[in-house]
Amino acid sequence: MSASSSRRNFLAGLAGSMAVARHSAGAWQEPPIDRSQTISLDVTRVNILFTVADKKGRFVNNLLKQDLEILELKKKQTILEFTAESELPLRIAILVDTSNSIRARFRFEIEAARAFLESVIRKGRDKALVYSFDTDAELIQDFTDDTELLGNKLRDLRPGGGTALYDAIYAACRDRMMLDRPMHNFRRAMIIIGDGEDNASRLTRDQAMEYAQRTDVVIFAISTNNSGTLRDQTAERMPHQPSDGDKVLQYLTKETGGLTYYPFRAQDLEQDFENIANELRSQYSILFRPEPLKTDGRYHPVEVRIPRRGDLVVRARKGYYAPKE
């Protein structure tokens, strides 16, 4: 496939995905298109970010290319590049549920998110943005490395309204997370703070997931479902019973290679954000060209394995969308 053909295919697919939301107003208005600029993307190579940990959850940072295998439909693929991605610039989207359902724990989570951004954003290198979602998804603060500004925007949020989680995921990916190029030179992470419920989105869960997959975003979630309010440090932690919303969060995080957290006490919440920060500095990247290359526009499952290390656990996104001829 020629470079010009790959570019046309990508732009056609992007236009089709964006058409879903063209009729909507407010947060769903499309940004103006600069016809003088063309987005190019090598669609013949697939980049997979992944994390490896031992059975106790400790990150493993000393793997080599020969330790790994990547399979598509059980066929071993040739790894073109393998790197430890501790230094790549971060692009982080914080999605905050501002619906009435999370009011009891709202301030705890906002302050923890603010502290997380202060600890992880490197000035002049990393950037983060903030979306809120209740009845609508709204961009509160665009990409910036100004952690004080991000913190102030988070503190200004007020809960109230419905829950449009899927619209927020789609909007963040469609409008912002794809902007920095080439895509494999950045690590993209999305952190959802909410209960996983959705009663206001125009789009479906699978539509939101598809765009997250196309954008190479790893999703993490901080569930607000555990008992309604954060306890003090002396409270006894009870076994977590997943709600329907938790199952949605688990699906979103598992399919993209992330993780869902269930903080019970205030210090648990702080630790969960610290774990996410550590994980973002402990990722690997595999770049491969699918063989055979299929330009069918469909989702293709892949699996990253460490065949000689049964004691290790790999978390990676479960597949990719091929270009459409």
PAZAPA-4460 file (N, C-alpha, C; in steps of 0.05 Angstrom, whole numbers, plus 32768, in hexadecimal, padded with zeros to 4 digits):
% residues 325
    n_x    n_y    n_z   ca_x   ca_y   ca_z    c_x    c_y    c_z   seq   type   mol
   8011   7FE8   8000   8000   8000   8000   8012   8019   8000     1      M     A
   800B   802C   7FEF   801B   8044   7FEE   8015   8057   8005     2      S     A
   8028   806A   800A   8024   807C   8020   800B   808E   801C     3      A     A
   8007   8096   8002   7FF0   80A7   7FFD   7FD6   8097   8001     4      S     A
   7FD6   807D   7FF9   7FBE   806D   7FFD   7FB8   8069   801A     5      S     A
   7FCE   8064   802B   7FCA   8061   8047   7FBE   807A   8054     6      S     A
   7FC8   8092   804A   7FBE   80AB   8055   7FA1   80AF   804E     7      R     A
   7F99   80A9   8035   7F7D   80AC   802D   7F6B   8099   803D     8      R     A
   7F75   8080   8042   7F64   806D   8051   7F60   8077   806D     9      N     A
   7F75   8082   807A   7F72   808B   8095   7F5F   80A2   8097    10      F     A
   7F62   80B5   8085   7F50   80CD   8086   7F33   80C5   8080    11      L     A
   7F2F   80B2   806E   7F14   80A9   8069   7F08   809C   8082    12      A     A
   7F17   808B   8090   7F0D   807E   80A8   7F07   8092   80BE    13      G     A
   7F19   80A7   80C0   7F15   80BB   80D4   7EFC   80CB   80CF    14      L     A
   7EF7   80D2   80B5   7EDF   80E1   80AE   7EC6   80D1   80B5    15      A     A
   7EC7   80B6   80AF   7EB0   80A6   80B5   7EA9   80A5   80D3    16      G     A
   7EBE   80A3   80E3   7EBA   80A1   8100   7EAE   80BB   810A    17      S     A
   7EB9   80D2   8100   7EB0   80EC   810A   7E93   80F2   8101    18      M     A
   7E8A   80E5   80EC   7E70   80EB   80E2   7E5A   80E3   80F6    19      A     A
   7E60   80D1   8107   7E4C   80C8   811B   7E42   80DE   812C    20      V     A
   7E54   80F2   8131   7E4D   8107   8144   7E46   8122   8136    21      A     A
   7E44   8123   811C   7E41   813C   810E   7E27   814B   8115    22      R     A
   7E13   813C   811C   7DF9   8149   8120   7DF7   8156   813B    23      H     A
   7E0A   8151   814D   7E08   8159   8169   7E12   8176   816C    24      S     A
   7E09   8182   8183   7E11   819E   8188   7E25   819F   819F    25      A     A
   7E2C   81B8   81A7   7E3D   81BC   81BE   7E58   81AF   81BB    26      G     A
   7E5E   819C   81CD   7E78   818E   81CD   7E7C   817E   81B4    27      A     A
   7E66   8179   81A5   7E69   8167   818E   7E6C   8175   8174    28      W     A
   7E70   818F   8174   7E76   819E   815B   7E92   8197   8152    29      Q     A
   7E95   8191   8138   7EAF   818A   812E   7EC1   81A3   812D    30      E     A
   7EDB   81A0   8133   7EED   81B6   8131   7EF1   81BD   8113    31      P     A
   7EF8   81D7   810E   7EFD   81DE   80F1   7F15   81CF   80E7    32      P     A
   7F14   81C8   80CD   7F29   81B8   80C1   7F3C   81CB   80B1    33      I     A
   7F56   81C8   80B7   7F6A   81D7   80A8   7F71   81C7   808F    34      D     A
   7F67   81CE   8078   7F6C   81BF   8060   7F89   81C0   8057    35      R     A
   7F99   81D2   8062   7FB5   81D4   805A   7FC6   81BF   8067    36      S     A
   7FBB   81B1   807B   7FCA   819D   8089   7FBE   8181   8084    37      Q     A
   7FCF   816E   8081   7FC6   8152   807C   7FD1   8140   8092    38      T     A
   7FC0   8130   809D   7FC9   811D   80B2   7FD2   8104   80A3    39      I     A
   7FEB   80FC   80A8   7FF5   80E3   809C   7FFB   80CF   80B2    40      S     A
   7FF8   80B5   80AC   7FFB   80A0   80BF   8003   8087   80B1    41      L     A
   8018   807A   80BB   8020   8060   80AF   800E   804B   80BA    42      D     A
   7FFA   8043   80AB   7FE6   8030   80B4   7FEF   8013   80B0    43      V     A
   8007   800F   80A6   8010   7FF3   80A2   801F   7FE9   80BA    44      T     A
   8023   7FFA   80CE   8031   7FF2   80E7   801F   7FF7   80FF    45      R     A
   8020   7FE5   8112   800F   7FE6   812A   8021   7FE9   8142    46      V     A
   801A   7FFC   8153   8029   8001   816C   8018   7FF7   8184    47      N     A
   8024   7FE7   8195   8016   7FDD   81AD   8026   7FE5   81C5    48      I     A
   801A   7FF5   81D7   8026   7FFB   81F1   801C   7FE6   8205    49      L     A
   802E   7FDD   8216   8026   7FC9   822A   8037   7FCC   8243    50      F     A
   802C   7FC0   8259   8039   7FC0   8273   803C   7FA3   827C    51      T     A
   8053   7F9D   8289   8059   7F83   8293   805D   7F84   82B1    52      V     A
   8050   7F73   82C0   8053   7F72   82DD   8056   7F55   82E6    53      A     A
   8061   7F52   82FE   8063   7F37   830A   8049   7F31   8319    54      D     A
   8047   7F1A   8325   802F   7F12   8332   8027   7F24   834A    55      K     A
   803A   7F33   8354   8035   7F45   836A   802F   7F61   8361    56      K     A
   802D   7F65   8347   8027   7F7F   833C   803E   7F92   8338    57      G     A
   8056   7F88   833C   806E   7F99   8338   8076   7F9A   831B    58      R     A
   807B   7FB3   8311   8081   7FB6   82F5   809C   7FAA   82EE    59      F     A
   809E   7F9D   82D6   80B6   7F91   82CD   80C1   7FA2   82B6    60      V     A
   80D9   7FAD   82B9   80E4   7FC1   82A6   80FD   7FB8   8298    61      N     A
   8104   7F9E   8299   811D   7F95   828E   8119   7F80   8278    62      N     A
   8102   7F80   826B   80FE   7F6D   8255   810C   7F75   823C    63      L     A
   8113   7F60   822B   8120   7F64   8212   810D   7F5C   81FB    64      L     A
   8114   7F64   81E3   8103   7F5E   81CC   80FF   7F40   81C9    65      K     A
   8114   7F30   81CE   8113   7F13   81CA   8101   7F05   81DF    66      Q     A
   80FA   7F14   81F4   80E8   7F08   8209   80CB   7F07   8200    67      D     A
   80C4   7F16   81EB   80A8   7F1B   81E4   809F   7F0E   81CA    68      L     A
   8085   7F0A   81C9   8078   7F02   81B0   805F   7F12   81AD    69      E     A
   8058   7F18   8194   803E   7F24   818E   8030   7F14   8179    70      I     A
   8017   7F0D   817E   8008   7EFC   816C   7FEF   7F09   8162    71      L     A
   7FE9   7F05   8149   7FCF   7F0D   813E   7FC2   7EF4   8133    72      E     A
   7FAA   7EEE   813E   7F9C   7ED5   8136   7FAF   7EBD   8139    73      L     A
   7FBE   7EBC   814F   7FD0   7EA7   8156   7FE9   7EA5   8144    74      K     A
   7FEC   7EB8   8131   8004   7EB8   8120   8018   7ECB   812B    75      K     A
   8030   7EC1   8130   8045   7ED2   813B   804D   7EE8   8127    76      K     A
   8050   7F00   8131   8056   7F17   8120   8074   7F1F   8125    77      Q     A
   807F   7F2D   8111   809B   7F36   8113   809B   7F51   8121    78      T     A
   80AA   7F54   8137   80AC   7F6D   8146   80C0   7F7F   8137    79      I     A
   80B7   7F96   812E   80C9   7FA8   8121   80D9   7FB9   8134    80      L     A
   80CB   7FC2   8149   80D9   7FD2   815E   80CE   7FCA   8179    81      E     A
   80E0   7FCB   818D   80D8   7FC6   81A9   80E7   7FDA   81BA    82      F     A
   80D9   7FE9   81CA   80E6   7FFD   81DC   80D8   7FFE   81F6    83      T     A
   80E6   8007   820B   80DB   800E   8224   80D4   802B   8223    84      A     A
   80BA   8032   8227   80B1   804D   8221   80AF   805E   823B    85      E     A
   80C5   8060   824A   80C4   806F   8263   80C7   808D   825E    86      S     A
   80D1   8095   8246   80D6   80B1   8241   80C5   80BE   822C    87      E     A
   80B3   80AF   821F   80A2   80BC   820B   8090   80D1   8218    88      L     A
   808A   80E7   820A   8078   80FB   8214   805C   80EF   8219    89      P     A
   8050   80F7   822E   8035   80EE   8236   801F   8101   822C    90      L     A
   8009   80F6   8223   7FF1   8105   821E   7FDB   80F8   822E    91      R     A
   7FD2   8106   8243   7FBF   80FB   8256   7FA5   8109   8255    92      I     A
   7F8F   80FA   8253   7F74   8105   8255   7F67   80FD   826F    93      A     A
   7F5F   8110   827F   7F51   810B   8298   7F33   8110   8292    94      I     A
   7F23   80FB   8295   7F06   80FD   8290   7EF8   80FA   82AB    95      L     A
   7EEA   810F   82B3   7EDE   8110   82CE   7EC0   810F   82CC    96      V     A
   7EB4   80FB   82D9   7E97   80F9   82DB   7E8D   810F   82EE    97      D     A
   7E7D   8122   82E3   7E72   8137   82F4   7E54   8134   82F7    98      T     A
   7E4A   811B   82F4   7E2E   8116   82F8   7E28   8114   8316    99      S     A
   7E0F   8115   831D   7E07   8115   8339   7E0E   80FB   8347   100      N     A
   7E13   80E5   8337   7E17   80CB   8343   7E31   80C9   8352   101      S     A
   7E44   80DB   834D   7E5E   80D8   835A   7E63   80EF   836E   102      I     A
   7E4E   80FE   8376   7E51   8116   8386   7E5F   8110   83A1   103      R     A
   7E5A   80F9   83AE   7E64   80F4   83C8   7E82   80F4   83CA   104      A     A
   7E90   80EC   83B4   7EAD   80E8   83B5   7EBB   80FC   83A2   105      R     A
   7EAD   810F   8399   7EB7   8120   8383   7ED1   812F   838B   106      F     A
   7ED1   813C   83A1   7EE8   814D   83A9   7F01   813C   83AE   107      R     A
   7EFE   8125   83BA   7F15   8113   83BE   7F23   810D   83A4   108      F     A
   7F13   8106   8390   7F1E   80FD   8377   7F2B   8114   8367   109      E     A
   7F1E   812B   8368   7F2A   8142   835A   7F45   8149   8366   110      I     A
   7F48   8149   8380   7F62   8150   838C   7F77   813B   8386   111      E     A
   7F6F   8121   8385   7F82   810C   837E   7F8A   810E   8361   112      A     A
   7F78   8115   834F   7F7F   8119   8333   7F92   8130   832F   113      A     A
   7F8D   8146   833E   7F9F   815D   833C   7FBB   8156   8345   114      R     A
   7FBD   8147   835C   7FD8   813F   8365   7FE6   812D   8352   115      A     A
   7FD6   811B   8345   7FE1   8109   8331   7FEE   8118   831A   116      F     A
   7FE0   812C   830F   7FEA   813B   82F9   8003   814B   8301   117      L     A
   8004   8155   8319   801C   8163   8322   8034   8151   8323   118      E     A
   802F   8137   832A   8045   8125   832D   804F   8119   8312   119      S     A
   803D   8117   82FE   8044   8108   82E6   804B   811A   82CE   120      V     A
   8041   8133   82CD   8045   8144   82B6   8061   8151   82B7   121      I     A
   8071   814D   82A2   808B   8159   82A0   8089   8172   828E   122      R     A
   8090   8189   829A   808D   81A2   828C   809C   81A2   8271   123      K     A
   808F   81AB   825C   809A   81AC   8242   809B   8192   8233   124      G     A
   8090   817C   823F   8091   8162   8233   8076   8154   8232   125      R     A
   8069   8153   8249   8050   8145   824C   8039   815A   824C   126      D     A
   8021   8151   8245   8009   8162   8246   7FF1   8152   824F   127      K     A
   7FDE   8160   825B   7FC5   8153   8263   7FAE   8166   825C   128      A     A
   7F96   815A   825A   7F7E   8169   8256   7F68   815F   8269   129      L     A
   7F53   816E   826C   7F3D   8166   827E   7F22   8168   826F   130      V     A
   7F13   8152   826F   7EF7   8152   8266   7EE6   814C   827E   131      Y     A
   7ECF   8159   827F   7EBA   8152   8292   7EA3   8145   8282   132      S     A
   7E94   8134   828F   7E7D   8129   8282   7E66   8125   8296   133      F     A
   7E50   8131   8290   7E37   812C   829E   7E22   8127   8288   134      D     A
   7E10   813B   8283   7DFD   8138   826D   7E0B   8139   8252   135      T     A
   7E21   8149   8251   7E31   814C   8239   7E4F   8148   8240   136      D     A
   7E5F   8142   822C   7E7C   8142   822F   7E86   815E   8228   137      A     A
   7E98   8168   8239   7EA2   8183   8235   7EC0   8185   823B   138      E     A
   7ECE   8191   8228   7EEB   8196   822C   7EEE   81AD   823F   139      L     A
   7EF9   81A8   8256   7EFD   81BC   826B   7F18   81CA   8268   140      I     A
   7F2C   81BA   8261   7F47   81C6   825D   7F55   81B5   8248   141      Q     A
   7F5F   81C3   8233   7F6D   81B6   821D   7F89   81AE   8227   142      D     A
   7F98   81A0   8216   7FB3   8196   821C   7FC4   81AD   8226   143      F     A
   7FD1   81A9   823C   7FE4   81BC   8248   7FF7   81AE   825A   144      T     A
   800E   81B9   825F   8020   81AF   8273   801F   81BF   828D   145      D     A
   800D   81D2   828E   8009   81E3   82A6   7FF8   81D5   82BA   146      D     A
   8005   81C8   82CE   7FF6   81B8   82E1   7FE6   81C9   82F4   147      T     A
   7FEE   81E1   82F9   7FDE   81F3   830A   7FC4   81FA   82FC   148      E     A
   7FC5   8200   82E2   7FAD   8205   82D3   7F9B   81ED   82D2   149      L     A
   7FA6   81D5   82CE   7F96   81BD   82CE   7F89   81B8   82E9   150      L     A
   7F98   81BD   82FE   7F8D   81B9   8319   7F76   81CC   831E   151      G     A
   7F79   81E5   8316   7F63   81F9   831A   7F4A   81F2   830B   152      N     A
   7F4E   81E8   82F2   7F37   81DF   82E2   7F28   81C8   82EF   153      K     A
   7F38   81B5   82FA   7F2B   819F   8308   7F1C   81A8   8320   154      L     A
   7F27   81BB   8330   7F1A   81C4   8348   7F00   81D4   8342   155      R     A
   7EFF   81DF   8329   7EE7   81EF   8322   7ED0   81DD   831A   156      D     A
   7ED4   81C3   8316   7EBF   81B1   830E   7EAA   81AE   8324   157      L     A
   7E91   81AC   831C   7E7B   81A8   832E   7E69   8192   8325   158      R     A
   7E61   817F   8336   7E51   8168   832D   7E34   8170   8328   159      P     A
   7E27   8162   8315   7E0B   8166   8310   7E04   815E   82F3   160      G     A
   7DED   814F   82F0   7DE4   8148   82D6   7DE6   812A   82D0   161      G     A
   7DE3   8123   82B6   7DE4   8107   82AE   7E01   80FD   82AB   162      G     A
   7E04   80E8   829B   7E1E   80DB   8298   7E23   80D4   827B   163      T     A
   7E35   80E2   826D   7E3B   80DC   8250   7E58   80D3   824E   164      A     A
   7E5E   80BC   825A   7E79   80B2   825A   7E83   80AB   823E   165      L     A
   7E73   809D   822E   7E7D   8094   8214   7E82   80AC   8201   166      Y     A
   7E71   80C0   8203   7E75   80D8   81F3   7E90   80E6   81FB   167      D     A
   7E96   80E6   8215   7EAF   80F2   821E   7EC8   80E3   8213   168      A     A
   7EC7   80C9   8214   7EDD   80B9   820A   7EE1   80BF   81EC   169      I     A
   7ECB   80BE   81DD   7ECC   80C2   81C0   7ED6   80DE   81BA   170      Y     A
   7ECC   80F2   81C7   7ED4   810E   81C2   7EF1   8112   81C8   171      A     A
   7EFB   8108   81DE   7F17   810C   81E6   7F29   80FF   81D1   172      A     A
   7F22   80E7   81C9   7F33   80D9   81B5   7F31   80E6   819A   173      C     A
   7F19   80EC   8191   7F15   80F7   8176   7F21   8113   8173   174      R     A
   7F1D   8124   8187   7F24   8140   8183   7F40   8147   818D   175      D     A
   7F4C   8137   819F   7F64   813F   81AC   7F7B   812B   81AC   176      R     A
   7F75   8112   81B2   7F8A   80FE   81B7   7F99   80F5   819E   177      M     A
   7F8E   80FC   8186   7F9B   80F4   816D   7FAC   810A   8161   178      M     A
   7FAE   8121   816E   7FBA   8138   8162   7FD8   8137   815F   179      L     A
   7FE6   812D   8173   8003   812C   8173   800D   8115   8162   180      D     A
   801F   811B   814F   802A   8108   813C   8048   8107   813C   181      R     A
   8054   80F1   8134   8048   80D7   812E   803D   80CA   8148   182      P     A
   8028   80BA   8146   801A   80B1   815D   802C   80A0   816F   183      M     A
   803F   8090   8163   804F   807E   8174   8064   808D   8184   184      H     A
   8067   80A7   8180   807A   80B7   818F   806E   80C2   81A9   185      N     A
   8055   80BB   81AF   8048   80C5   81C7   8039   80AE   81D5   186      F     A
   8037   80B0   81EF   8027   809C   81FE   800D   80AA   8206   187      R     A
   7FF6   809E   8200   7FDC   80AA   8205   7FCE   8099   821B   188      R     A
   7FC6   80A7   822F   7FB8   809A   8245   7F9F   80AA   824C   189      A     A
   7F8A   809C   8253   7F70   80A9   825B   7F69   809E   8277   190      M     A
   7F63   80B0   8289   7F5B   80A9   82A4   7F3F   80B2   82A9   191      I     A
   7F2D   809E   82AD   7F11   80A3   82B1   7F0C   80A3   82CF   192      I     A
   7F00   80B8   82DA   7EF8   80B9   82F6   7ED9   80B9   82F6   193      I     A
   7ECD   80A3   82FD   7EB0   80A1   82FC   7EA6   8085   8303   194      G     A
   7E8C   8082   8300   7E80   8068   8309   7E7A   8055   82F1   195      D     A
   7E81   805D   82D9   7E7E   804C   82C2   7E61   804C   82B6   196      G     A
   7E4F   8059   82C4   7E33   805A   82B9   7E31   806E   82A3   197      E     A
   7E1E   806A   8290   7E1A   807D   827A   7DFC   807D   8274   198      D     A
   7DF0   8095   8277   7DD4   8098   8271   7DCE   80B0   825E   199      N     A
   7DE4   80BB   8252   7DDF   80D3   8242   7DEF   80D4   8228   200      A     A
   7DFF   80C0   8222   7E10   80C1   820A   7E00   80BD   81F1   201      S     A
   7E09   80CA   81DB   7DFE   80C5   81C1   7E0A   80AD   81B4   202      R     A
   7E22   80A6   81BD   7E31   8090   81B1   7E30   8078   81C4   203      L     A
   7E38   8061   81B9   7E38   8048   81C9   7E54   8043   81D5   204      T     A
   7E54   802F   81E7   7E6D   8027   81F3   7E81   801D   81DE   205      R     A
   7E77   800E   81CB   7E89   8003   81B7   7E94   8018   81A3   206      D     A
   7E84   802C   819E   7E8E   8042   818D   7EA4   8051   819C   207      Q     A
   7EA1   8056   81B6   7EB6   8063   81C5   7ECF   8052   81C6   208      A     A
   7ECB   8038   81CA   7EE2   8026   81CB   7EF1   8025   81B1   209      M     A
   7EE3   8025   819B   7EF0   8024   8181   7F02   803C   817D   210      E     A
   7EF9   8053   8185   7F0A   806B   8181   7F21   806B   8194   211      Y     A
   7F1E   8061   81AC   7F34   805E   81BE   7F49   804B   81B3   212      A     A
   7F41   8035   81A6   7F53   8023   819A   7F61   8030   8182   213      Q     A
   7F53   803E   8172   7F5F   804B   815B   7F73   8061   8163   214      R     A
   7F71   806B   817B   7F82   8081   8185   7F99   8076   8196   215      T     A
   7F9B   805C   819A   7FB0   8050   81AA   7FB0   805A   81C7   216      D     A
   7F98   805F   81D2   7F95   8069   81ED   7F93   8052   8201   217      V     A
   7FA3   8054   8217   7FA0   8041   822D   7F8E   804E   8242   218      V     A
   7F78   8040   8249   7F64   804B   825B   7F68   8040   8277   219      I     A
   7F6A   8052   828B   7F69   804B   82A7   7F4F   8056   82B3   220      F     A
   7F45   8049   82C8   7F2D   8053   82D4   7F2F   8053   82F3   221      A     A
   7F25   8068   82FF   7F22   8069   831C   7F04   8067   8322   222      I     A
   7EFB   8050   832B   7EDF   804C   8330   7ED5   805B   8348   223      S     A
   7EBE   8068   8346   7EB2   8076   835C   7E9B   8066   8369   224      T     A
   7E9A   804C   8363   7E84   803C   836C   7E87   802F   8388   225      N     A
   7E9F   802F   8393   7EA4   8020   83AB   7E99   802E   83C4   226      N     A
   7E81   8027   83CB   7E73   802E   83E4   7E6B   804B   83E5   227      S     A
   7E6E   805B   83D0   7E62   8075   83CF   7E73   808B   83DA   228      G     A
   7E85   8086   83ED   7E96   809B   83F8   7EB0   808F   8402   229      T     A
   7EC5   809E   8400   7EDF   8094   840A   7EE0   8094   8428   230      L     A
   7EEB   807E   8433   7EEE   807B   8450   7F08   8086   845A   231      R     A
   7F0B   8088   8475   7F25   8090   8480   7F37   8078   8481   232      D     A
   7F50   807C   8489   7F64   8067   8487   7F60   8050   849A   233      Q     A
   7F4E   8053   84AE   7F49   803D   84C1   7F32   802B   84B8   234      T     A
   7F24   8033   84A3   7F0D   8023   849A   7F15   8008   848F   235      A     A
   7F05   7FF4   8494   7F0A   7FD9   848A   7F01   7FD8   846D   236      E     A
   7F12   7FCD   845C   7F0B   7FCC   843F   7EFB   7FB2   843A   237      R     A
   7EE4   7FB6   842E   7ED2   7FA0   8428   7ED7   7F97   840B   238      M     A
   7ED2   7F7E   8404   7ED6   7F75   83E8   7EC4   7F85   83D5   239      P     A
   7ED0   7F8D   83BF   7EC2   7F9D   83AC   7EAF   7F8C   839B   240      H     A
   7E96   7F95   8399   7E83   7F88   8388   7E7E   7F98   836F   241      Q     A
   7E88   7F8F   8358   7E86   7FA0   833F   7E69   7FA6   8338   242      P     A
   7E64   7FBF   8331   7E4A   7FC7   8327   7E4A   7FC5   8309   243      S     A
   7E33   7FCA   82FD   7E32   7FCA   82DF   7E45   7FDF   82D4   244      D     A
   7E47   7FF6   82E1   7E5A   800B   82D9   7E77   8002   82DB   245      G     A
   7E7D   7FF3   82F0   7E98   7FE9   82F3   7E9F   7FD5   82DC   246      D     A
   7E8C   7FC6   82D4   7E91   7FB3   82BE   7E97   7FC2   82A4   247      K     A
   7E8A   7FD9   82A0   7E91   7FEA   8289   7EAD   7FF4   828B   248      V     A
   7EB5   7FFE   82A2   7ED0   8008   82A6   7EE4   7FF2   82A2   249      L     A
   7EDE   7FDA   82AC   7EF0   7FC3   82A8   7EF4   7FBD   828B   250      Q     A
   7EDF   7FBE   827C   7EE0   7FB8   825F   7EF2   7FCD   8251   251      Y     A
   7EED   7FE6   8257   7EFC   7FFC   824A   7F1A   7FFA   8250   252      L     A
   7F21   7FF4   8269   7F3D   7FF3   8271   7F4A   7FD9   8267   253      T     A
   7F3D   7FC3   8269   7F49   7FAA   8260   7F4F   7FA9   8242   254      K     A
   7F3C   7FB3   8232   7F3F   7FB3   8215   7F56   7FC5   820C   255      E     A
   7F5D   7FDA   821B   7F71   7FED   8213   7F8C   7FE9   8222   256      T     A
   7F8D   7FD5   8234   7FA6   7FD0   8242   7FA9   7FDF   825C   257      G     A
   7F93   7FEB   8266   7F95   7FFA   827F   7F8A   7FEA   8297   258      G     A
   7F80   7FF8   82AB   7F78   7FEA   82C4   7F63   7FFB   82D2   259      L     A
   7F51   7FEE   82E0   7F3D   7FFC   82F0   7F44   7FFA   830D   260      T     A
   7F41   8010   831B   7F47   8011   8338   7F2E   8017   8348   261      Y     A
   7F2D   800C   8361   7F16   800F   8372   7F1E   801A   838D   262      Y     A
   7F24   8034   838F   7F2D   803E   83A9   7F18   803D   83BE   263      P     A
   7F1F   8035   83D6   7F0C   8034   83EC   7F12   804A   8401   264      F     A
   7F2B   804F   8405   7F33   8064   8418   7F42   807A   8409   265      R     A
   7F45   8091   8416   7F52   80A7   8408   7F6E   80A1   8400   266      A     A
   7F7D   8092   8410   7F99   808B   8409   7F9A   8077   83F2   267      Q     A
   7F84   8067   83F0   7F83   8054   83D9   7F81   8064   83BF   268      D     A
   7F72   8079   83BF   7F6F   8089   83A7   7F89   8096   839F   269      L     A
   7F98   80A0   83B2   7FB2   80AB   83AC   7FC5   8096   83A2   270      E     A
   7FC4   807E   83AD   7FD6   8068   83A4   7FCE   805F   8388   271      Q     A
   7FB4   805F   8382   7FAC   8057   8367   7FB7   806A   8352   272      D     A
   7FB5   8084   8357   7FC0   8097   8344   7FDF   8094   8342   273      F     A
   7FEC   808F   8358   8009   808A   8357   800F   8071   8347   274      E     A
   7FFF   805D   8349   8003   8044   8339   8001   804A   831B   275      N     A
   7FED   805B   8314   7FEA   8062   82F8   8002   8072   82EE   276      I     A
   800C   8085   82FE   8024   8094   82F7   803C   8082   82F3   277      A     A
   8040   806F   8305   8056   805C   8302   8053   804B   82E8   278      N     A
   803A   8043   82E3   8036   8032   82CB   803C   8042   82B1   279      E     A
   8035   805B   82B0   803B   806B   8299   8059   806E   8293   280      L     A
   8069   806A   82A8   8086   806A   82A5   8092   804F   82A2   281      R     A
   8081   803A   82A0   808B   801F   829F   8080   800F   8288   282      S     A
   807A   801C   8272   806E   800F   825B   8083   8007   8246   283      Q     A
   807C   7FF2   8237   808B   7FEA   8220   807B   7FF0   8207   284      Y     A
   8089   7FF0   81F0   807B   7FF4   81D7   8086   7FE0   81C2   285      S     A
   8073   7FD4   81B4   807A   7FC2   819D   806E   7FCE   8184   286      I     A
   807E   7FCF   816F   8075   7FD8   8155   8078   7FC1   8142   287      L     A
   8062   7FB9   8134   8063   7FA3   8121   8052   7FA9   8109   288      F     A
   8059   7F9B   80F3   8049   7F9D   80DA   803A   7F83   80D7   289      R     A
   801F   7F85   80D8   800F   7F6C   80D7   8015   7F5C   80BD   290      P     A
   8018   7F42   80C1   801C   7F2F   80AB   8008   7F18   80AE   291      E     A
   7FF6   7F15   809B   7FF2   7F26   8083   7FE4   7F40   808A   292      P     A
   7FEA   7F55   807B   7FDE   7F6F   807F   7FC2   7F6F   8072   293      L     A
   7FAD   7F74   8082   7F92   7F75   8077   7F87   7F91   807A   294      K     A
   7F7F   7F9C   8063   7F74   7FB7   8063   7F55   7FB5   8062   295      T     A
   7F4A   7FAA   8077   7F2D   7FA4   8078   7F1D   7FB7   808A   296      D     A
   7F2B   7FC8   8098   7F1E   7FDB   80AB   7F13   7FCE   80C4   297      G     A
   7F1A   7FB5   80C8   7F0F   7FA6   80DF   7F22   7FA5   80F7   298      R     A
   7F16   7F9D   810D   7F26   7F9A   8126   7F35   7F7F   8125   299      Y     A
   7F4F   7F80   812C   7F5F   7F68   812B   7F6B   7F63   8147   300      H     A
   7F63   7F4D   8154   7F6E   7F47   816E   7F8C   7F40   816D   301      P     A
   7F9A   7F49   8181   7FB7   7F42   8184   7FBC   7F3B   81A1   302      V     A
   7FD2   7F2D   81A5   7FDA   7F25   81C0   7FF8   7F28   81C3   303      E     A
   8000   7F35   81D9   801C   7F37   81E0   8022   7F22   81F6   304      V     A
   8037   7F12   81F1   803D   7EFD   8204   805B   7EFD   820B   305      R     A
   8060   7EF1   8222   807C   7EEC   822B   807D   7ECE   8230   306      I     A
   8083   7EBE   821B   807F   7EA1   821C   808F   7E93   8232   307      P     A
   80A7   7E9D   8239   80B8   7E8E   824C   80B6   7E99   8268   308      R     A
   80A3   7EAB   826D   80A0   7EB7   8288   8083   7EB6   8291   309      R     A
   807A   7E9E   829A   805F   7E9B   82A3   8059   7EAA   82BC   310      G     A
   806D   7EB5   82CA   8069   7EC4   82E2   8062   7EE1   82DD   311      D     A
   8061   7EE9   82C4   805C   7F06   82BD   8041   7F09   82B0   312      L     A
   8036   7F21   82B5   801B   7F28   82AA   801E   7F3F   8297   313      V     A
   8014   7F3C   827F   8015   7F52   826B   7FFA   7F5F   8268   314      V     A
   7FF9   7F7A   8269   7FE1   7F89   8263   7FE5   7F9A   824B   315      R     A
   7FD6   7F95   8236   7FD8   7FA4   821D   7FBD   7FA5   8210   316      A     A
   7FB9   7FB8   81FD   7FA0   7FB8   81EF   7F9D   7F9F   81DF   317      R     A
   7F84   7F98   81DA   7F7E   7F7D   81CF   7F7D   7F7C   81B1   318      K     A
   7F82   7F92   81A3   7F81   7F91   8186   7F84   7FAD   817A   319      G     A
   7F7F   7FAE   815F   7F82   7FC7   8151   7F6E   7FC7   813A   320      Y     A
   7F68   7FDE   812F   7F57   7FE1   8117   7F69   7FE4   80FF   321      Y     A
   7F65   7FD3   80EB   7F74   7FD4   80D2   7F6A   7FEB   80C1   322      A     A
   7F7B   7FF5   80AF   7F71   8009   809B   7F5D   7FFC   8088   323      P     A
   7F4D   800C   807B   7F39   8001   8068   7F41   8009   804C   324      K     A
   7F44   7FF6   803A   7F4C   7FFB   801F   7F35   8008   800F   325      E     A
***
